[in-house]
Structure formats: structure tokens, C-alpha cells
Amino acid sequence: MSVNLRGVFAPVVTTFSDENGELDVKSFEANVAAHLAAGLHGIVVTGSTGEAALLDANERAALVEATRRVTPSDKLVIVGTGAESTRTCLAQTREAARRGADAVLVVAPHYYSSAMTTAALRAHYLRVADESPVPVMLYTIPKYMHFALEASLVAELATHENIIGMKDSSGNRDLWTGYMQSQSPTFAVLTGNAQMFHHAMATGGTGGILAGALFAPAIALDIFDAVRRGDEAAAAAAQARFTPMGTKIVGELGVPGVKAAMDRVGLVGGPVRAPLMSLDDAQRDVVNGLIESAELAAA
């Protein structure tokens, strides 16, 4: 299938059993089906919100297979395959492709951040793109990487025939503007930041990969659709509802906050995997209050 990176995509959580901490595949599949039924345009599995760094290879494979099982062929399955070594990234990329990925999302290596020069990152991404059996997306998330991909490097990589887009989770408008210079019919730029979704769409972005869309899909889609039809007032109103949840639930409380919000709207968030810790009662009250204020709470 062609890889159309236009829309609102769900960076799904990984569900774990309360009893033993193993994968809860049944709940995972139910969540994926619910995200698609809500109108989201595709699924991103084993990403940051999916606790990918805490999963082993067998778990990753099982999640990709489960996603593909319940995702129609006309909906994208994008798999996070970034790793600290180019070798491991390629192994995960090949495995994801074998199990049904339409594209892969590759966060920049960052443990040895001071060694991640432009030359090192260029060599990494070019080799991955050269050898990947499916299209590649770049992924920059300074919150975890502790640096951002340079716009000049993105511009260079965007010319590779197997690099089709990027996710920018910086939330930085200047960086976004720089990345948008590389957008073309063959290279899409999507935001991973809920707070700037309206701005990203209004300035020509093709969509978003948004954790907030897991528990507030209608609001995210309202922003996307309003911008596309030229209704800036409606887009701004929807963004005003989306921003507090993106700031607090996703930005400050992270994966535990997202999972708590999913529980509150009737999906399955469930426990996080150690060393992450679930929210305390006060934090959960904050999440519940934001969900109720946005009129999203399940009955």
C-alpha cells in the first residue's frame, strides 16, 4: 500500500497484566480497534508512549502482529524501531516489516549523545534507509534525546527515496519551521506535540502522532478537520480544549498519565512497567478533573 502520512495517528500504549506484568494482548487489541473506530487514521506501535524502551524483542514482535491483526489493510501500521546501535535498529526494522509494518519510526540514537554528531546521525539514518524493506520516518524528541535533529540534516535526509517523513515532538515552533522547509510531496512533517497541533496544521503540517488522541480522539480530529476546511475559529476552540490535557497529562505526567486518562474514558490503560510508577491519588485526581472538564469521561 502507499504510505499516506496525512491524518491523526495513535501512538498506542502497551497494556500489561495487573497480575504478572506480562503483555495483555487482548486489551491491547481492543484499544487498537477502539482507536480506529474513533476515526484515527493509523496506529503507531512500540513508540515512546508504548514504553518501547521497556519491552523485549518477543514482546515487540507480538505487539506488531497484534496491531496488524486488528488494523485493516487500508490503515497504516507504523512501528517504532529506533535503537542505540544501527545494527539493532536494522534488526528491529526487518522484524517489524516481516510482521506487517507499513513503515518504521526511527528515533535518533542518543545514549552517547555527545558522540551523535551530524556525521554519525547521517551515517546511521542513511544505512537504515538503504537497508530497510519498508519506508522510514525520522523521529526527534529532545525531551528524551537531549538534543534535536538539525533542520539541515533533515533536509539532506529528506531527499532519500526511502525516507518519507518525520515526527517532531519538540514542541518548539522555531524547530518546526526549520523542519517544514523540507516538506515535499515525498516527505511529510508531523507533530508529536498536542499543544501545537493547530499551529502545526495551520502552517502546512500533514498531521500528528499524538498521545492525547488516545483518550481525546474527537478533539484531535476536530482540529485536523477544522484546519483542512479553513475554519480557524473552530480549530482554535478545539485546540483550547486539547492544550490543558496535552500539557499536564501527556507532557508532565507522561505514560502513567496517558494510561490513567485511558482508564477514565473507558479504554484500558492499566499499569506501567517498572521502573515507571503509576500515578498517586492526587495525580489521578488531576487527570480525572481534566477529562471531566473536557466532557470526555466514560459513564
C-alpha positions as a LaTeX table, in Angstrom:
\begin{tabular}{lrrr}
\hline
Residue & $x$ (\AA) & $y$ (\AA) & $z$ (\AA) \\
\hline
Met1 & 0.00 & 0.00 & 0.00 \\
Ser2 & 1.06 & 3.60 & $-0.42$ \\
Val3 & 2.08 & 5.28 & 2.83 \\
Asn4 & $-0.09$ & 8.37 & 3.24 \\
Leu5 & 1.13 & 10.29 & 6.28 \\
Arg6 & $-1.85$ & 12.62 & 6.44 \\
Gly7 & $-4.07$ & 12.45 & 9.49 \\
Val8 & $-4.14$ & 11.85 & 13.21 \\
Phe9 & $-2.27$ & 8.72 & 14.28 \\
Ala10 & $-2.50$ & 6.85 & 17.57 \\
Pro11 & 0.82 & 6.13 & 19.36 \\
Val12 & $-0.71$ & 3.29 & 21.32 \\
Val13 & 0.12 & 2.28 & 24.88 \\
Thr14 & 1.31 & $-1.21$ & 25.73 \\
Thr15 & $-1.10$ & $-2.94$ & 28.08 \\
Phe16 & 0.24 & $-5.16$ & 30.87 \\
Ser17 & $-1.49$ & $-7.65$ & 33.15 \\
Asp18 & $-2.18$ & $-6.47$ & 36.69 \\
Glu19 & $-1.38$ & $-9.96$ & 37.97 \\
Asn20 & 2.03 & $-10.70$ & 36.48 \\
Gly21 & 3.15 & $-7.72$ & 34.38 \\
Glu22 & 3.12 & $-9.70$ & 31.14 \\
Leu23 & 1.60 & $-8.34$ & 27.93 \\
Asp24 & $-2.19$ & $-8.12$ & 27.94 \\
Val25 & $-2.68$ & $-8.69$ & 24.22 \\
Lys26 & $-6.48$ & $-8.94$ & 24.41 \\
Ser27 & $-6.79$ & $-5.46$ & 25.94 \\
Phe28 & $-4.17$ & $-4.13$ & 23.53 \\
Glu29 & $-6.17$ & $-5.34$ & 20.53 \\
Ala30 & $-9.37$ & $-3.88$ & 21.98 \\
Asn31 & $-7.69$ & $-0.49$ & 22.37 \\
Val32 & $-6.36$ & $-0.54$ & 18.81 \\
Ala33 & $-9.82$ & $-1.39$ & 17.47 \\
Ala34 & $-11.34$ & 1.43 & 19.53 \\
His35 & $-8.81$ & 3.99 & 18.27 \\
Leu36 & $-9.59$ & 3.07 & 14.68 \\
Ala37 & $-13.33$ & 3.06 & 15.31 \\
Ala38 & $-12.96$ & 6.59 & 16.70 \\
Gly39 & $-11.71$ & 7.69 & 13.29 \\
Leu40 & $-7.94$ & 7.87 & 13.80 \\
His41 & $-6.02$ & 7.31 & 10.61 \\
Gly42 & $-3.49$ & 4.71 & 11.71 \\
Ile43 & $-1.56$ & 3.12 & 14.54 \\
Val44 & 1.97 & 3.72 & 15.82 \\
Val45 & 3.13 & 0.81 & 17.98 \\
Thr46 & 6.27 & 0.43 & 20.15 \\
Gly47 & 6.87 & 4.14 & 20.38 \\
Ser48 & 7.65 & 6.33 & 23.39 \\
Thr49 & 4.07 & 6.19 & 24.69 \\
Gly50 & 4.18 & 2.43 & 24.17 \\
Glu51 & 7.04 & 2.02 & 26.67 \\
Ala52 & 9.17 & 0.62 & 23.85 \\
Ala53 & 12.39 & 1.01 & 25.84 \\
Leu54 & 10.98 & $-1.42$ & 28.42 \\
Leu55 & 9.99 & $-4.19$ & 26.01 \\
Asp56 & 11.96 & $-7.22$ & 24.88 \\
Ala57 & 12.20 & $-8.44$ & 21.30 \\
Asn58 & 9.48 & $-11.08$ & 21.66 \\
Glu59 & 7.08 & $-8.55$ & 23.14 \\
Arg60 & 7.75 & $-6.10$ & 20.33 \\
Ala61 & 7.05 & $-8.80$ & 17.76 \\
Ala62 & 3.82 & $-9.83$ & 19.49 \\
Leu63 & 2.57 & $-6.24$ & 19.58 \\
Val64 & 3.28 & $-5.65$ & 15.89 \\
Glu65 & 1.46 & $-8.86$ & 14.99 \\
Ala66 & $-1.49$ & $-7.95$ & 17.21 \\
Thr67 & $-1.68$ & $-4.48$ & 15.67 \\
Arg68 & $-1.66$ & $-5.83$ & 12.15 \\
Arg69 & $-4.33$ & $-8.42$ & 13.01 \\
Val70 & $-6.87$ & $-5.81$ & 14.02 \\
Thr71 & $-5.86$ & $-2.99$ & 11.66 \\
Pro72 & $-7.47$ & $-3.05$ & 8.20 \\
Ser73 & $-5.10$ & $-3.05$ & 5.26 \\
Asp74 & $-6.15$ & 0.47 & 4.31 \\
Lys75 & $-4.99$ & 1.84 & 7.69 \\
Leu76 & $-1.30$ & 2.40 & 8.40 \\
Val77 & 0.71 & 0.42 & 10.93 \\
Ile78 & 3.87 & 2.34 & 11.81 \\
Val79 & 6.35 & 0.63 & 14.12 \\
Gly80 & 8.93 & 2.30 & 16.33 \\
Thr81 & 12.24 & 0.54 & 15.70 \\
Gly82 & 14.79 & 3.05 & 16.94 \\
Ala83 & 17.73 & 1.65 & 18.92 \\
Glu84 & 21.09 & 2.74 & 20.22 \\
Ser85 & 23.04 & 0.70 & 17.69 \\
Thr86 & 22.47 & 0.83 & 13.95 \\
Arg87 & 22.71 & $-2.96$ & 13.91 \\
Thr88 & 19.88 & $-3.38$ & 16.44 \\
Cys89 & 17.77 & $-0.75$ & 14.73 \\
Leu90 & 18.08 & $-2.63$ & 11.44 \\
Ala91 & 17.25 & $-5.96$ & 13.08 \\
Gln92 & 14.13 & $-4.46$ & 14.66 \\
Thr93 & 13.20 & $-2.79$ & 11.39 \\
Arg94 & 13.44 & $-6.01$ & 9.41 \\
Glu95 & 11.42 & $-7.87$ & 12.04 \\
Ala96 & 8.73 & $-5.18$ & 12.06 \\
Ala97 & 8.47 & $-5.32$ & 8.29 \\
Arg98 & 8.22 & $-9.10$ & 8.37 \\
Arg99 & 5.32 & $-8.89$ & 10.81 \\
Gly100 & 3.30 & $-6.34$ & 8.88 \\
Ala101 & 4.64 & $-2.83$ & 9.37 \\
Asp102 & 3.87 & $-0.37$ & 6.60 \\
Ala103 & 6.63 & 1.99 & 7.77 \\
Val104 & 9.02 & 2.41 & 10.69 \\
Leu105 & 9.59 & 5.36 & 13.01 \\
Val106 & 13.24 & 5.68 & 14.00 \\
Val107 & 14.18 & 7.82 & 16.98 \\
Ala108 & 17.76 & 9.06 & 16.84 \\
Pro109 & 20.31 & 7.15 & 18.95 \\
His110 & 21.00 & 9.28 & 21.99 \\
Tyr111 & 22.67 & 7.41 & 24.88 \\
Tyr112 & 26.08 & 8.60 & 23.68 \\
Ser113 & 24.60 & 12.00 & 22.92 \\
Ser114 & 27.87 & 13.91 & 22.69 \\
Ala115 & 29.04 & 11.47 & 20.00 \\
Met116 & 25.87 & 11.90 & 17.95 \\
Thr117 & 27.42 & 14.38 & 15.56 \\
Thr118 & 25.79 & 15.28 & 12.28 \\
Ala119 & 28.12 & 12.82 & 10.56 \\
Ala120 & 27.18 & 9.99 & 12.94 \\
Leu121 & 23.45 & 10.61 & 12.64 \\
Arg122 & 23.69 & 10.95 & 8.87 \\
Ala123 & 25.50 & 7.63 & 8.56 \\
His124 & 23.01 & 5.92 & 10.90 \\
Tyr125 & 19.90 & 7.10 & 9.09 \\
Leu126 & 21.29 & 6.56 & 5.60 \\
Arg127 & 22.22 & 2.97 & 6.38 \\
Val128 & 18.84 & 2.28 & 7.96 \\
Ala129 & 17.06 & 3.82 & 4.97 \\
Asp130 & 19.25 & 1.97 & 2.48 \\
Glu131 & 18.60 & $-1.41$ & 4.08 \\
Ser132 & 15.04 & $-1.09$ & 5.42 \\
Pro133 & 12.46 & $-3.11$ & 3.48 \\
Val134 & 9.79 & $-0.53$ & 4.34 \\
Pro135 & 9.76 & 3.29 & 4.33 \\
Val136 & 11.47 & 5.13 & 7.18 \\
Met137 & 10.35 & 8.10 & 9.26 \\
Leu138 & 12.75 & 10.23 & 11.29 \\
Tyr139 & 11.84 & 10.92 & 14.92 \\
Thr140 & 13.15 & 13.73 & 17.06 \\
Ile141 & 12.09 & 14.06 & 20.71 \\
Pro142 & 14.50 & 16.34 & 22.61 \\
Lys143 & 12.77 & 15.54 & 25.92 \\
Tyr144 & 14.34 & 12.08 & 25.80 \\
Met145 & 17.18 & 12.53 & 23.30 \\
His146 & 18.59 & 15.67 & 24.98 \\
Phe147 & 19.25 & 17.12 & 21.54 \\
Ala148 & 17.22 & 17.79 & 18.41 \\
Leu149 & 17.84 & 16.72 & 14.84 \\
Glu150 & 19.22 & 19.69 & 12.93 \\
Ala151 & 16.98 & 21.09 & 10.22 \\
Ser152 & 19.88 & 20.97 & 7.77 \\
Leu153 & 20.36 & 17.24 & 8.37 \\
Val154 & 16.64 & 16.61 & 7.99 \\
Ala155 & 16.72 & 18.49 & 4.69 \\
Glu156 & 19.51 & 16.24 & 3.47 \\
Leu157 & 17.87 & 13.02 & 4.64 \\
Ala158 & 14.51 & 14.06 & 3.20 \\
Thr159 & 15.92 & 13.57 & $-0.30$ \\
His160 & 16.46 & 9.83 & 0.29 \\
Glu161 & 13.86 & 7.84 & $-1.62$ \\
Asn162 & 13.11 & 5.59 & 1.37 \\
Ile163 & 12.77 & 8.36 & 3.98 \\
Ile164 & 9.18 & 9.56 & 3.74 \\
Gly165 & 8.66 & 11.87 & 6.70 \\
Met166 & 9.34 & 12.75 & 10.30 \\
Lys167 & 7.73 & 13.15 & 13.69 \\
Asp168 & 8.76 & 16.27 & 15.58 \\
Ser169 & 7.91 & 16.06 & 19.27 \\
Ser170 & 9.93 & 19.09 & 20.30 \\
Gly171 & 7.01 & 21.46 & 20.68 \\
Asn172 & 9.41 & 24.17 & 19.52 \\
Arg173 & 7.97 & 26.45 & 16.85 \\
Asp174 & 11.36 & 27.52 & 15.55 \\
Leu175 & 12.45 & 23.91 & 15.07 \\
Trp176 & 9.11 & 23.13 & 13.44 \\
Thr177 & 9.59 & 25.99 & 10.99 \\
Gly178 & 13.01 & 24.64 & 10.10 \\
Tyr179 & 11.71 & 21.12 & 9.53 \\
Met180 & 8.82 & 22.39 & 7.42 \\
Gln181 & 11.34 & 23.66 & 4.88 \\
Ser182 & 11.92 & 20.00 & 3.98 \\
Gln183 & 8.28 & 19.09 & 3.42 \\
Ser184 & 7.53 & 17.97 & $-0.12$ \\
Pro185 & 5.23 & 15.55 & $-1.94$ \\
Thr186 & 7.61 & 12.77 & $-0.84$ \\
Phe187 & 8.43 & 13.95 & 2.71 \\
Ala188 & 5.74 & 14.65 & 5.30 \\
Val189 & 6.23 & 16.51 & 8.58 \\
Leu190 & 4.00 & 15.56 & 11.52 \\
Thr191 & 3.95 & 16.89 & 15.06 \\
Gly192 & 4.02 & 14.81 & 18.21 \\
Asn193 & 3.02 & 17.74 & 20.42 \\
Ala194 & $-0.65$ & 18.21 & 21.28 \\
Gln195 & $-0.23$ & 21.82 & 22.38 \\
Met196 & 0.91 & 22.94 & 18.94 \\
Phe197 & $-1.28$ & 20.73 & 16.78 \\
His198 & $-3.36$ & 23.62 & 15.47 \\
His199 & $-0.21$ & 25.62 & 14.67 \\
Ala200 & 1.39 & 22.62 & 13.00 \\
Met201 & $-1.60$ & 22.01 & 10.79 \\
Ala202 & $-2.13$ & 25.71 & 10.03 \\
Thr203 & 1.48 & 26.05 & 8.88 \\
Gly204 & 1.24 & 23.13 & 6.47 \\
Gly205 & 1.96 & 20.02 & 8.53 \\
Thr206 & 0.33 & 16.83 & 7.33 \\
Gly207 & $-0.89$ & 15.63 & 10.72 \\
Gly208 & 0.06 & 14.43 & 14.15 \\
Ile209 & 1.12 & 11.36 & 16.09 \\
Leu210 & $-0.50$ & 12.40 & 19.34 \\
Ala211 & $-0.76$ & 10.61 & 22.68 \\
Gly212 & $-3.64$ & 12.95 & 23.53 \\
Ala213 & $-5.61$ & 11.42 & 20.67 \\
Leu214 & $-5.65$ & 8.10 & 22.53 \\
Phe215 & $-8.12$ & 9.46 & 25.09 \\
Ala216 & $-9.47$ & 12.53 & 23.23 \\
Pro217 & $-9.68$ & 11.43 & 19.59 \\
Ala218 & $-12.69$ & 13.56 & 18.71 \\
Ile219 & $-10.93$ & 16.76 & 19.81 \\
Ala220 & $-7.77$ & 15.94 & 17.86 \\
Leu221 & $-9.83$ & 15.14 & 14.78 \\
Asp222 & $-11.82$ & 18.36 & 15.22 \\
Ile223 & $-8.56$ & 20.34 & 14.99 \\
Phe224 & $-7.39$ & 18.38 & 11.96 \\
Asp225 & $-10.71$ & 18.66 & 10.11 \\
Ala226 & $-11.31$ & 22.32 & 11.01 \\
Val227 & $-7.93$ & 23.40 & 9.62 \\
Arg228 & $-8.46$ & 21.39 & 6.45 \\
Arg229 & $-11.80$ & 23.10 & 5.78 \\
Gly230 & $-10.40$ & 26.52 & 6.65 \\
Asp231 & $-12.39$ & 27.05 & 9.87 \\
Glu232 & $-9.74$ & 28.65 & 12.06 \\
Ala233 & $-12.21$ & 29.60 & 14.80 \\
Ala234 & $-13.32$ & 26.00 & 15.24 \\
Ala235 & $-9.72$ & 24.79 & 15.17 \\
Ala236 & $-8.72$ & 27.31 & 17.83 \\
Ala237 & $-11.67$ & 26.33 & 20.03 \\
Ala238 & $-10.79$ & 22.64 & 19.78 \\
Gln239 & $-7.13$ & 23.40 & 20.47 \\
Ala240 & $-8.14$ & 25.30 & 23.63 \\
Arg241 & $-9.78$ & 22.09 & 24.89 \\
Phe242 & $-6.83$ & 19.93 & 23.83 \\
Thr243 & $-3.98$ & 22.00 & 25.24 \\
Pro244 & $-4.55$ & 21.54 & 29.00 \\
Met245 & $-4.63$ & 17.76 & 28.59 \\
Gly246 & $-1.56$ & 17.77 & 26.37 \\
Thr247 & 0.34 & 19.97 & 28.79 \\
Lys248 & $-0.48$ & 18.16 & 32.02 \\
Ile249 & $-1.49$ & 14.58 & 31.19 \\
Val250 & 1.00 & 13.93 & 28.38 \\
Gly251 & 3.72 & 16.49 & 28.94 \\
Glu252 & 4.04 & 16.43 & 32.73 \\
Leu253 & 2.63 & 13.08 & 33.82 \\
Gly254 & 3.87 & 11.10 & 30.82 \\
Val255 & 2.95 & 7.49 & 30.12 \\
Pro256 & 1.37 & 6.94 & 33.58 \\
Gly257 & $-0.84$ & 9.97 & 32.95 \\
Val258 & $-1.87$ & 8.78 & 29.50 \\
Lys259 & $-2.74$ & 5.35 & 30.85 \\
Ala260 & $-4.80$ & 6.86 & 33.68 \\
Ala261 & $-6.67$ & 9.02 & 31.17 \\
Met262 & $-7.42$ & 5.99 & 29.02 \\
Asp263 & $-8.80$ & 4.16 & 32.04 \\
Arg264 & $-11.03$ & 7.16 & 32.77 \\
Val265 & $-12.56$ & 7.26 & 29.27 \\
Gly266 & $-13.36$ & 3.54 & 29.26 \\
Leu267 & $-10.34$ & 2.13 & 27.45 \\
Val268 & $-7.56$ & 0.05 & 29.02 \\
Gly269 & $-4.55$ & 1.93 & 30.29 \\
Gly270 & $-3.63$ & $-0.26$ & 33.21 \\
Pro271 & $-0.29$ & $-0.44$ & 34.96 \\
Val272 & 3.02 & 0.85 & 33.70 \\
Arg273 & 6.15 & $-1.28$ & 33.74 \\
Ala274 & 8.84 & $-0.73$ & 36.38 \\
Pro275 & 10.80 & 1.39 & 36.89 \\
Leu276 & 7.93 & 3.66 & 35.81 \\
Met277 & 5.37 & 4.20 & 38.56 \\
Ser278 & 1.63 & 4.62 & 38.31 \\
Leu279 & 0.08 & 7.91 & 39.41 \\
Asp280 & $-0.64$ & 8.63 & 43.03 \\
Asp281 & $-4.16$ & 9.57 & 44.11 \\
Ala282 & $-3.58$ & 13.31 & 43.82 \\
Gln283 & $-2.18$ & 12.99 & 40.30 \\
Arg284 & $-5.04$ & 10.71 & 39.29 \\
Asp285 & $-7.50$ & 13.32 & 40.57 \\
Val286 & $-5.84$ & 15.89 & 38.31 \\
Val287 & $-6.23$ & 13.59 & 35.31 \\
Asn288 & $-9.85$ & 12.85 & 36.16 \\
Gly289 & $-10.59$ & 16.55 & 36.55 \\
Leu290 & $-9.13$ & 17.39 & 33.15 \\
Ile291 & $-11.01$ & 14.56 & 31.46 \\
Glu292 & $-14.27$ & 15.60 & 33.09 \\
Ser293 & $-13.70$ & 19.28 & 32.23 \\
Ala294 & $-13.30$ & 18.26 & 28.59 \\
Glu295 & $-16.51$ & 16.19 & 28.89 \\
Leu296 & $-14.72$ & 13.00 & 27.89 \\
Ala297 & $-15.30$ & 10.79 & 30.93 \\
Ala298 & $-16.91$ & 7.41 & 30.43 \\
Ala299 & $-20.25$ & 6.89 & 32.10 \\
\hline
\end{tabular}
